Amino acid sequence: MLGETNPSNVGKRIILPSSFIGGPRDMRKRYIEPMALVQSYGKPDIFLTMTCNPNWREITNELSPHEESQSRPHLVARVFHAKLEGLNDRLFKRQISRKLSAYVYVIEHQKRGLPHAHFLIILQNEWKLHAPESFDEIISVEIPDKNTKIHLHNVVVKHMMHGPCGVLNPSNVFMKGNRGCKSNYPKNYAPATTVGNDCFPIYRHSNNGMTVKVRGQNLANRWVVPYNPYLLATFDSHINVEICSTIKAVKYPYKYIYKSHDRVAFNLVSKTNNQQVDEIQQFKLARWIAPPEEIWRIYGFIINEMSPAVYSLHLHLEDQHPVTFRANDNLINILNLDHSRKSMLTQFFALNRVDENAKKLLYKKNS
């Protein structure tokens, strides 16, 4: 301690702790925790993204004449929350297509304000998707027949057609200059679903001659975004479903869903060298918050969920565990407090000395 007794002169003064939901430390912690699910249940199998549809009837029916959905953020938030509950019920309770072992999902809000949810689902061993042929049982990337499946056809055309971009629309936001579409559309035709050299699936895109007109261009199956027919027809919104059961695609999806919300990157430099670093103020300045996200937090809707739950077990060297204190406390008194000498790890060791049953429990570090 070098003789310092004033708490205001030691430690990190102003930080944004992991207890702040949605902050960078919270998102990093939540990325580490699902890795424990991978250790116990294996790699994820399904990556699902659901985006709010501002034209849902539950929203449009409540709008006044000449009013847009963006004028009613509380309505957008509540309807999306209700739709999300319906999706959770079908995925996790009814388990409509496959039996689940574990799952995580995170709610994000785009810059334009519409909320969307990212799901990562781990299936039970007997329901794992091992063969490419089984991918077609869950996912389709083709335009349905308008004569036999008119509702599904309409929602696919409305929500699941990419672009157009490339030569059909070089100014599309998905374009990476002259290098083409960043999502690699249009896809190549494929008579059957296979696994590519990069371990990511190549879905079946049949060259059956079927096309639809989207934003002034005739698009074929090569432009269809992967979807689940049942979920898409049920919820009438953009629901992208991907197979991510290969070993190469384990860490990326978890990092992607925990990348946190949209933020503006900038840097303020002061002429004085003794400027205090205030992470809380920096975070508030950098955040991009739209009205639906404000309403979402006011209502107290959950931002992420994981099942089964994972509890973090902290590790530290002897006498090097973190201790929290207030700026007006005396450090001598803090060091003399009994709880300052204890941590989760030291108490685990203490319990093992007096309880034989505790020795059967493992204090497992998530690597």
C-alpha positions as CSV (number, residue, x, y, z in Angstrom):
1,M,0.0,0.0,0.0
2,L,3.1,2.2,0.2
3,G,1.7,4.1,3.2
4,E,-1.2,5.6,1.3
5,T,-4.4,5.8,3.4
6,N,-6.5,8.1,1.3
7,P,-8.9,6.0,-0.9
8,S,-9.3,8.8,-3.4
9,N,-5.6,8.5,-4.4
10,V,-5.6,4.7,-5.2
11,G,-7.4,2.3,-7.6
12,K,-9.5,3.1,-10.6
13,R,-11.7,6.1,-9.8
14,I,-14.4,6.2,-12.4
15,I,-15.2,3.0,-14.4
16,L,-18.3,1.5,-16.0
17,P,-18.6,-1.9,-14.1
18,S,-19.9,-5.1,-15.5
19,S,-23.0,-4.7,-13.4
20,F,-24.2,-2.0,-16.0
21,I,-26.3,-4.0,-18.4
22,G,-25.2,-3.4,-22.0
23,G,-21.8,-1.9,-21.1
24,P,-18.6,-3.1,-22.6
25,R,-17.5,-5.0,-19.5
26,D,-20.9,-6.6,-19.2
27,M,-20.9,-7.7,-22.9
28,R,-17.3,-9.2,-22.5
29,K,-18.4,-11.1,-19.4
30,R,-21.5,-12.4,-21.2
31,Y,-19.4,-13.6,-24.1
32,I,-17.2,-15.6,-21.7
33,E,-20.1,-17.2,-19.9
34,P,-21.6,-19.0,-23.0
35,M,-18.2,-20.6,-23.6
36,A,-19.1,-22.7,-20.5
37,L,-22.2,-23.9,-22.4
38,V,-20.0,-25.0,-25.3
39,Q,-17.8,-27.0,-22.9
40,S,-20.8,-28.8,-21.5
41,Y,-23.2,-29.1,-24.5
42,G,-21.0,-28.7,-27.6
43,K,-20.9,-26.1,-30.3
44,P,-24.0,-24.2,-31.3
45,D,-26.2,-25.6,-34.1
46,I,-28.6,-22.8,-35.1
47,F,-28.0,-19.0,-35.5
48,L,-31.3,-17.1,-35.7
49,T,-31.9,-13.4,-36.1
50,M,-35.4,-11.8,-35.7
51,T,-35.9,-8.2,-36.8
52,C,-38.9,-6.0,-35.8
53,N,-41.4,-5.4,-38.6
54,P,-42.8,-1.8,-38.3
55,N,-45.7,-2.9,-40.5
56,W,-47.1,-5.5,-38.2
57,R,-50.8,-5.2,-38.0
58,E,-50.5,-4.8,-34.2
59,I,-48.6,-1.6,-34.8
60,T,-50.4,-0.2,-37.9
61,N,-53.8,-0.7,-36.4
62,E,-53.0,1.6,-33.5
63,L,-51.6,4.4,-35.6
64,S,-53.5,7.6,-36.3
65,P,-54.0,8.8,-39.9
66,H,-50.7,10.0,-41.4
67,E,-48.8,8.7,-38.4
68,E,-45.7,6.4,-38.8
69,S,-44.5,3.7,-36.6
70,Q,-41.4,5.7,-35.6
71,S,-43.7,8.2,-34.0
72,R,-44.8,5.5,-31.5
73,P,-41.7,3.9,-30.0
74,H,-43.6,2.5,-27.0
75,L,-45.8,0.7,-29.5
76,V,-42.9,-0.7,-31.4
77,A,-41.1,-1.9,-28.3
78,R,-44.2,-3.6,-26.7
79,V,-45.3,-5.4,-29.9
80,F,-41.7,-6.6,-30.6
81,H,-41.5,-7.8,-27.0
82,A,-44.8,-9.7,-27.5
83,K,-43.6,-11.3,-30.7
84,L,-40.3,-12.2,-29.1
85,E,-42.2,-14.0,-26.3
86,G,-44.1,-15.9,-28.9
87,L,-40.9,-16.9,-30.6
88,N,-39.4,-18.0,-27.3
89,D,-42.5,-20.1,-26.6
90,R,-42.2,-22.0,-29.9
91,L,-38.4,-22.4,-29.7
92,F,-37.9,-23.2,-26.0
93,K,-41.1,-24.5,-24.7
94,R,-42.9,-26.2,-27.6
95,Q,-39.5,-27.0,-29.2
96,I,-41.3,-27.1,-32.6
97,S,-38.5,-28.7,-34.7
98,R,-35.7,-30.0,-32.5
99,K,-35.0,-30.6,-28.8
100,L,-32.7,-28.1,-27.2
101,S,-29.9,-28.4,-24.7
102,A,-29.0,-24.7,-24.2
103,Y,-29.5,-21.3,-25.8
104,V,-28.6,-17.7,-25.5
105,Y,-30.2,-14.6,-27.1
106,V,-29.4,-10.9,-27.1
107,I,-31.6,-7.9,-27.9
108,E,-30.0,-5.1,-30.0
109,H,-31.3,-1.8,-31.3
110,Q,-30.3,-0.6,-34.7
111,K,-29.4,3.1,-35.4
112,R,-32.7,3.6,-37.1
113,G,-34.4,2.3,-33.9
114,L,-35.8,-1.0,-34.8
115,P,-35.0,-3.8,-32.3
116,H,-33.8,-7.2,-33.3
117,A,-32.8,-10.4,-31.5
118,H,-29.9,-12.8,-32.0
119,F,-30.3,-16.4,-30.9
120,L,-27.7,-19.1,-30.6
121,I,-29.2,-22.6,-30.0
122,I,-27.4,-25.8,-29.0
123,L,-29.4,-29.0,-29.8
124,Q,-29.5,-32.2,-27.9
125,N,-27.0,-34.8,-29.1
126,E,-29.7,-37.0,-30.7
127,W,-31.1,-34.0,-32.6
128,K,-27.7,-32.6,-33.8
129,L,-27.4,-31.6,-37.5
130,H,-24.6,-33.8,-38.7
131,A,-25.4,-34.3,-42.4
132,P,-26.0,-31.5,-44.9
133,E,-29.2,-33.2,-46.0
134,S,-30.7,-32.5,-42.5
135,F,-30.1,-28.8,-43.0
136,D,-33.0,-28.7,-45.5
137,E,-35.4,-29.9,-42.8
138,I,-35.0,-26.6,-41.0
139,I,-33.8,-24.1,-43.6
140,S,-35.0,-23.1,-47.1
141,V,-33.4,-20.6,-49.5
142,E,-35.9,-20.8,-52.3
143,I,-38.9,-18.8,-53.5
144,P,-42.1,-20.8,-52.6
145,D,-44.7,-21.6,-55.3
146,K,-47.2,-18.8,-55.4
147,N,-50.0,-21.1,-56.4
148,T,-49.7,-23.6,-53.5
149,K,-48.1,-21.4,-50.8
150,I,-49.3,-17.9,-51.4
151,H,-48.8,-16.6,-47.8
152,L,-45.3,-18.0,-47.5
153,H,-44.5,-16.7,-51.0
154,N,-45.5,-13.2,-50.1
155,V,-43.6,-13.0,-46.9
156,V,-40.4,-14.4,-48.5
157,V,-40.7,-11.7,-51.2
158,K,-41.3,-9.1,-48.6
159,H,-38.7,-10.0,-46.0
160,M,-36.1,-12.5,-47.3
161,M,-34.9,-11.2,-50.7
162,H,-31.5,-9.7,-50.5
163,G,-30.6,-6.5,-52.3
164,P,-30.6,-6.2,-55.2
165,C,-27.0,-5.2,-55.2
166,G,-23.9,-5.8,-57.4
167,V,-24.4,-5.0,-61.1
168,L,-28.1,-4.6,-60.5
169,N,-27.6,-1.8,-57.9
170,P,-23.9,-0.8,-57.5
171,S,-24.9,1.9,-54.9
172,N,-26.5,-0.5,-52.5
173,V,-25.3,-0.2,-48.9
174,F,-24.1,-3.8,-49.0
175,M,-21.5,-3.1,-51.7
176,K,-17.8,-3.0,-50.8
177,G,-16.8,-0.7,-53.7
178,N,-15.7,-2.7,-56.7
179,R,-15.2,-5.9,-54.6
180,G,-18.9,-6.8,-54.8
181,C,-21.5,-7.5,-52.1
182,K,-20.1,-7.9,-48.6
183,S,-22.7,-10.7,-48.0
184,N,-21.6,-12.4,-51.2
185,Y,-24.9,-12.2,-53.1
186,P,-26.1,-13.4,-55.5
187,K,-25.2,-16.9,-54.4
188,N,-24.2,-19.6,-56.9
189,Y,-26.9,-22.1,-57.9
190,A,-26.5,-25.4,-56.0
191,P,-28.6,-28.6,-56.7
192,A,-28.0,-29.8,-53.1
193,T,-26.9,-28.5,-49.7
194,T,-23.3,-29.2,-49.0
195,V,-20.5,-28.0,-46.6
196,G,-18.0,-25.7,-48.2
197,N,-14.2,-25.7,-47.9
198,D,-14.5,-23.0,-45.2
199,C,-16.8,-25.3,-43.2
200,F,-19.8,-23.1,-43.7
201,P,-22.9,-24.6,-45.4
202,I,-23.7,-24.0,-49.0
203,Y,-27.5,-24.2,-49.2
204,R,-29.5,-25.6,-52.0
205,H,-30.4,-22.9,-54.6
206,S,-32.3,-24.6,-57.3
207,N,-32.1,-23.1,-60.8
208,N,-35.9,-23.7,-61.4
209,G,-36.5,-20.5,-63.4
210,M,-38.7,-19.0,-60.7
211,T,-38.2,-15.2,-60.3
212,V,-39.9,-12.3,-58.4
213,K,-39.7,-8.6,-59.0
214,V,-38.2,-6.8,-56.0
215,R,-37.3,-3.1,-56.1
216,G,-37.5,-3.0,-59.9
217,Q,-35.4,-6.1,-60.5
218,N,-36.2,-9.7,-61.3
219,L,-34.6,-11.9,-58.6
220,A,-34.2,-15.6,-58.5
221,N,-33.4,-18.2,-55.8
222,R,-29.8,-16.9,-55.7
223,W,-31.0,-13.8,-53.8
224,V,-33.0,-15.6,-51.1
225,V,-31.8,-15.2,-47.5
226,P,-31.9,-18.5,-45.5
227,Y,-35.2,-18.8,-43.5
228,N,-37.4,-21.3,-41.7
229,P,-40.7,-21.6,-43.4
230,Y,-42.8,-22.1,-40.3
231,L,-41.3,-19.2,-38.3
232,L,-41.3,-16.8,-41.3
233,A,-45.0,-17.5,-42.1
234,T,-45.9,-17.3,-38.4
235,F,-44.2,-14.0,-37.5
236,D,-44.2,-12.1,-40.8
237,S,-40.8,-10.4,-40.3
238,H,-37.2,-10.8,-41.3
239,I,-36.1,-14.0,-39.5
240,N,-32.8,-15.2,-40.8
241,V,-31.9,-18.8,-39.8
242,E,-28.4,-20.2,-40.3
243,I,-26.7,-23.5,-39.6
244,C,-23.5,-23.0,-37.6
245,S,-22.8,-26.5,-36.4
246,T,-19.3,-26.7,-37.8
247,I,-16.3,-26.3,-35.5
248,K,-14.9,-23.3,-37.3
249,A,-18.1,-21.3,-36.5
250,V,-18.0,-21.6,-32.7
251,K,-16.4,-18.4,-31.4
252,Y,-17.5,-16.0,-34.1
253,P,-21.3,-16.2,-33.5
254,Y,-20.9,-15.6,-29.7
255,K,-18.6,-12.6,-30.4
256,Y,-21.1,-11.3,-32.9
257,I,-24.2,-11.3,-30.7
258,Y,-22.2,-9.8,-27.8
259,K,-20.6,-7.0,-29.9
260,S,-22.9,-4.6,-28.1
261,H,-25.0,-1.8,-29.5
262,D,-24.2,0.7,-32.2
263,R,-21.8,3.4,-31.1
264,V,-20.1,6.4,-32.6
265,A,-16.3,6.1,-32.6
266,F,-14.6,9.4,-31.8
267,N,-11.8,10.7,-29.6
268,L,-11.5,13.9,-27.6
269,V,-8.0,15.2,-26.7
270,S,-7.5,17.8,-24.0
271,K,-4.6,20.2,-24.0
272,T,-4.1,19.4,-20.3
273,N,-2.3,16.2,-19.3
274,N,-4.1,15.7,-16.0
275,Q,-7.6,15.2,-17.4
276,Q,-9.5,12.6,-15.5
277,V,-10.6,9.5,-17.3
278,D,-14.3,9.0,-16.8
279,E,-15.5,5.8,-18.5
280,I,-19.1,6.5,-17.6
281,Q,-19.1,9.9,-19.3
282,Q,-17.2,8.5,-22.3
283,F,-19.8,5.7,-22.7
284,K,-22.7,8.1,-22.6
285,L,-21.1,10.3,-25.2
286,A,-20.4,7.4,-27.5
287,R,-23.8,5.6,-27.3
288,W,-26.3,5.8,-30.0
289,I,-29.7,5.5,-28.3
290,A,-33.0,5.5,-30.3
291,P,-36.4,6.0,-28.7
292,P,-37.5,2.3,-28.8
293,E,-34.4,1.3,-26.8
294,E,-35.3,4.0,-24.2
295,I,-38.8,2.5,-23.9
296,W,-37.4,-1.0,-23.8
297,R,-35.3,-0.1,-20.7
298,I,-38.1,1.9,-19.1
299,Y,-40.4,-1.1,-19.3
300,G,-37.6,-3.2,-17.9
301,F,-37.7,-5.8,-20.7
302,I,-34.8,-8.2,-20.6
303,I,-31.8,-7.5,-22.9
304,N,-30.3,-11.0,-22.9
305,E,-31.0,-14.4,-21.6
306,M,-29.1,-17.7,-21.3
307,S,-30.2,-21.2,-20.3
308,P,-28.9,-23.0,-18.4
309,A,-27.5,-20.2,-16.3
310,V,-23.8,-19.9,-15.8
311,Y,-22.2,-18.5,-12.7
312,S,-18.7,-16.9,-13.0
313,L,-16.1,-18.3,-10.6
314,H,-13.3,-15.8,-10.1
315,L,-9.6,-16.7,-9.8
316,H,-6.8,-14.7,-8.2
317,L,-3.4,-15.1,-6.6
318,E,-3.0,-15.1,-2.8
319,D,-4.0,-11.7,-1.3
320,Q,-4.6,-10.2,-4.8
321,H,-8.4,-10.3,-4.9
322,P,-10.2,-7.0,-5.8
323,V,-11.7,-5.0,-3.0
324,T,-14.2,-2.2,-3.5
325,F,-14.5,0.9,-1.3
326,R,-15.8,4.4,-1.2
327,A,-13.6,7.5,-1.6
328,N,-14.2,8.8,1.9
329,D,-13.3,5.5,3.6
330,N,-10.1,4.9,5.5
331,L,-7.9,2.2,3.9
332,I,-6.6,1.0,7.3
333,N,-10.2,0.3,8.4
334,I,-11.0,-1.4,5.0
335,L,-8.0,-3.8,5.4
336,N,-9.1,-4.7,8.9
337,L,-12.6,-5.6,7.8
338,D,-13.2,-9.3,7.8
339,H,-15.0,-9.4,4.4
340,S,-12.1,-7.5,2.8
341,R,-9.9,-10.6,3.3
342,K,-12.4,-13.0,1.8
343,S,-13.3,-13.8,-1.8
344,M,-15.3,-16.5,-3.5
345,L,-12.2,-18.6,-4.1
346,T,-10.8,-18.3,-0.5
347,Q,-14.2,-19.3,0.9
348,F,-14.3,-22.3,-1.4
349,F,-11.0,-23.4,0.1
350,A,-12.3,-22.7,3.6
351,L,-15.4,-24.8,3.0
352,N,-13.3,-27.7,1.8
353,R,-11.4,-27.7,5.1
354,V,-14.6,-28.3,7.2
355,D,-17.0,-30.0,4.8
356,E,-16.2,-33.4,3.3
357,N,-19.0,-33.1,0.8
358,A,-17.6,-29.9,-0.6
359,K,-14.5,-31.8,-1.8
360,K,-16.7,-33.5,-4.3
361,L,-17.5,-30.1,-6.0
362,L,-15.1,-28.7,-8.6
363,Y,-14.2,-25.1,-8.8
364,K,-14.0,-25.1,-12.6
365,K,-12.3,-22.3,-14.6
366,N,-13.9,-21.5,-17.9
367,S,-11.0,-21.4,-20.4
